[in-house]
Amino acid sequence: MGERPVRGVVAHQPLRVHRERPRVGRPMTTASERPDGAERPVIGITAATSDIKVAIFDMRATFTPQQFVDRVARAGGTPVLLPPLPEAAGAVAGLDGLLLLAGPDVEPARYGAERHPETKSVDPVRDEAELAVIAEALRLDVPFLGICRALQLLNVLRGGTLHQHLPDLVGHTGHSPGLRDYGDQRVSLEGGSRIAKVFASDAATVPCHHHQVVDVLGKGLRATAWSVADGIVEAVEVPDHPFGVTVQWHAEESDDDRPFLALAEAARHHRGIRGARGGGAGAAG
């Protein structure tokens, strides 16, 4: 089932569309409600760089949306930002976990493709930095949760390819209804997969906002979730990694905190391993 093909989609089923921040899933559970008392794992969050305006000042800034910082903190982690710099990969060894964020399309040249007319926003510098971060997380067994673009980066890193414009494949825009709109997708989860264990179910309803998707699956990866409506891959995992989970949907746009709690728990476990090996786990937390 992990090698399930992307092609051969079925007829489109009606999808609900909601505006701005959808809220699906279970109510948030904060770390303070969890009686573990363990030290907080340090979780790196990939960040973007952009020109912004603060008060009367125009500046170039490195940032991440506050909701990701909040989700990591509420799950019991200590969030730190990783800027899109070549040096960022060098920080991975000192982290207990990683949250890899969404962002622009991956540069098609990285997987040997010409740019599609709808591939309009790319950031080669950020691609390079985040690919190096993911590679280091794989090498060091650092737990990571990847969102949207991060799934695509992981796939490209492992030699996979992408469909650059999903509506060409499925004939609808249900996975990305509008600029600030999310489409609720029902996804089936492979039994026994990490993502199925996270949700304690074989299905979930998730908020999607993506126009690209896995074409050829990368080496050593396993597809573990698919859109019920059209068979599109919605989650990819690294089976031989302690916690290498990427989802095509936007987990931060759901009230269901279980993906973030699972990341924090995996990071806490990794912190313990690092501490036992003298990896400096006591330096933060």
NORFEN-V624213 format. One line per field, one symbol per residue. phi: phi as a letter, one per 30 degrees, with the letter a starting at -180 (. if undefined). psi: psi as a letter, one per 20 degrees, with the letter a starting at -180 (. if undefined). A space follows every 50 residues. Layout:
phi: ???
psi: ???
This chain:
phi: .dcedddidcddcebdbbchcdbbjdddcddddcdciddddccdcdbcba dbbbhcccacbcabeeddeddddddjccdbccddbedddddddcccabcc cdldddeeedcicdddeddcbbbeddedddddddeddddciddbccched dddeddecidbbddbeeddciacddadaebcbcdcdcccdeidddddedh acaacbdcaacbadccdddicbdbabdddbiddbabbcecceacbbbddc ddccddcdedddddddddddddddddcididddbk
psi: hhjpqhrlqrqpqpqqpqqdoqnqaqqppqhiiplhjqqpqooppqrrpr prpodjpprpqprqqhhgggggghijropqqoqmqhihhiihhjqirpop rrbrqpohhhkkqqpqhinioqnhghggghhhgghhhghjkpqqpqpdhh ghggghhjjrrqpiohhhgijrkhimhrgkqppoppqqpppirghhhgil rjqqpqpqmqjrrpepprpjrppjqqphhjjppiqprohkqgnnppqirn hijqiojhhhhgghghhgghghggghjkjkhjir.
